[in-house]
């Protein structure tokens, strides 16, 4: 899957062919990749796959999940100069995008030290980039929620509007879904959360609730349905995440981990060349 991804990414940039290859001379070259920012590195297996496809060797001085500071030399590439130049933009885009997400996640996780809960992503990913972006989440110390609609049945408010009898629906769902499949139900207030638990939800999402209200949901869960997992989601920021962590939920999810991430800046410079 990684090879297919980087191949399509490079094809998008190269198009019918890199015009420089028509006029440039072949040479053996070395190029260093330097971090121009502060953050967490991600994308190593993707960059390795891109280099392998283009007969380039690359030596990494950092691994995914490592913290970077401005001026750190992340990697050294060697090979035909035309191949290096062809891959340059695609390679840097991959590194910058993934590392930006990982760095954003790391900023959130630093507030959660000491709390026994998981920081989750969502399905708010860019088309065709879900696996890539969710990989970056893990590099930053976060956890993946579900990969798609085939992974856990989640009943959001829009689904619930189409269901007349939730209890009966849950009975039918349990008879048709795989034994290992969990069901998560989105709830907007305490009463909805209580009803979702009573109907047999494995996970209840407390959506757009204040942390005070979620504390009430947690207390009810602990007393009546201790096996049910609780997830807090909606309008959770770096400024208020600790308040939600204090409620006792099992997980906090946020789409902003991906869609609000800012790319980490990297540059590539040719450091040596020998005409072939």
N, C-alpha and C positions, 0 to 999 in steps of 0.2 A: 504494500500500500504506500509506503514511504517513497519507493522508487517511482511508482506511477505518479505520485504527487509532484515530485521535483522535476520529473520529465515534462509534465504538462506546464509547470511553472516556467521552465526554461524555454519551451516551445513558444509560449505566449510572447516572450521577449525577443527571441531570435526571428520569429516569423519565417520568411522564405530563405533566410540566411543572413549572417552578420556581414555587412558590407566591408568591414575592416579586413576581413579575411581575404578579400579580393586584392587588396593593395598592401597589407602589412607583411613584414618579413617574419619568418619563423625564427624563434629564439627560445632558449631554455631560460626560464625566469623564476625568481622567488618573489613572493608577495606576503607582506605581513598584514594582519587584520587587527586593528587597534580599537579599543573601547574609548569613546569620547564622552562618556556619561557615567553615572553611578547607578548600579542596579544588579539584577540577577541574570545570569546567562542561561539561555535555553536554545535548543535547535540542533545540538551536536549530531544526532543520527541523520537528520535531514541534510545537513551540510556534507557529511561524510558520503552519503548516497549520491549527491550531486557531483562531488569531486570524483568519485569512483566511476561514474558514467562518462566523465570527460577526461579520463586518464590523468588525473591530477592527484598528487599526494598531499596530505594535509596533516600537520602535527598540532594538536590542541594542547594548550597550557592550562586550560580550565575545563571543568566538566559542567554539565547541566546542573543547575542548582547552586553553583558557586557564585559568590558575590564579587562584583567587579567595581573598580574605581577608574576614574578618568586617567587615561594613559596606559592602562594595562594592555599588553600584547596578548591577544586571545589565541591566535593561531598563526602558523606559517604554512603557506601553500607553495608548491613547486611543480613545475611542468611546462608544457608548451605555452608560450606567452599568449597566443591566440585563444587557447582554451581558457586560460585564466581570465582574459578580458571578456570573453563571451559569457562566462558565468558570473562575473563580478556583481552586476546589479541584482540578479536573481538570488545569489548567495547572501548578499547584504540585506535584501528585503526579508528573507526568511529569518535571518538572525535578529534583525531589528524588531520584527513583528512578534516573534516568540518571546524574545527577551523582555519586550515591553509588557507583555501579559504576565510573565513570571515575576517581574519586578513589582507590578501592581498588586499581585496576590501576596507577595512577601510583605508589602506595606500593611496589608490587612492582618496577616497572620501574626505580626509582631504584637498586636493588641490582644491576642488570644492566648498568650503564654499563661499556663496555669489553669486553663479552662478545658474540661474534657468534652470537646465538641469538634465537629468537622466543618470546615469552610468549603462550601460547595459552589460549583459553577451552575449554569443553566443551559437551556437550548438556544439562548440568544447568541448564536454564532453566525459568522459570515457564510453564505452559501459555498459549499465545497471545501470549507476550511475547518469543519467541526473537529475532526480527529486531530488535526494539527494544533488548533487552538486549545483543545482540551489536554493535549500533551503538555503544552506550555503551562497550563494551570497546575499540573502535577509537579513540574519543575520548580514552581514558586512555592510549593508547600501546601497547595490546596488539594481538594478531592473532586472527582467528577460526580455529578448527579446522575442523570441517565443520558445515554448516548443518543437515544431516539425514541420514537413512539413504540418501538418493539421491545423496549427495556423498561419494565414496570408500567402498570396501568395507572395513569394519573388523571384524576377527575378534577378539572379546573372549573371555575364558575360557569364557563360557556358550556362545558359538558353537562354540568348539573342542571342547567336550564332545559336540557333535552330529556331528562330523566324524571318520570312521574313518581316512582316509588323507589327510593334509594335502597331501602332494605331488601326489596325483592330483586333489584338490579344486582346487588352484591351477592345474593344467593346464586343467581344465574352466572355471574362472572366467575365465581369460585368453581362452578361446575365445568366451565369452558377453558379457563386459563391454566397454564402449566402449574404444577404443584409448587414450584419454587418462585412463582411470580408474586411480587408484592403489589398492593394497591395503596395509592396515596390519594388523599382527598383534601382539596383546598378548602379552607374555612376563613370566613371574614370576621367572625366574632366568637365569643365564648360558647354561645348556644350552638352555633354551627359545628364547632369543634367537638362539643359533647355528643352531638348527634352522629357525627362521623365516626367517633370511637364506638358508639353503641351499635352502629351498622357494621362494624368489623374492619375498619381501616387498619392497615399495618403502619401507615405513616399519616400524620395530619400536618398539613402546611398551614401555619398561622400567617395569613397573607395580609400585609399592610395593617397589622395590628400594632398598637403601641406596646412598648416593653412592659408597661404596667398590666395591660390586658393579657399579654402572653404569660405573665407570672401567674395569673389566675388559671389559665389553661393548664400550665405545668402542674400546679397544685392539684387540680382535678384529675389530671392524668395519673399522677403519683398515687392518689388515693383509690382510683377506680379501675384504671387500665394501664398498669405499670409496664406492660409489654409493648405499648404503642410508642413509636418514635415521633418526636415533634421537631418540625423544621420551621424556622422563622425566615420570612422573606418579605421584601418590599421596602424600599426607601431606607435601606441600611447603609450607612456611610462609615468612613473612618472615624468620624466624630461621635457616632452613637453606638458603634458595634459592641463596645464593652457593656453597655446597658442591656443589650439583647443577650450577650453571653451570660450575664449574671442571672438571667431568668431561669436557667436550667434546661434549655432546649438541647436537643441532641445534635442539631446542625443549623447553620446559617447559610442561606444561599443568596447569591447576588449576581445579576447579569452584568453589572458594571465591572466585574473583575476582568471581563473581556472587552465589552464595548466602550469602556471608558479608559482603557489602557493607552498609554502614550509610548510610541516606539522608542527603544533605546538606540542611541546613535553609535554607529560603528563606521570605520573607514578602512579602505584597502589601499596600500601603497606598494608599488613595485620597488624592491630593494636591490635586485641584482638581475642582470640578463647576460646571456652568452649567445651570440648569433650561431645558428646551426648551419 
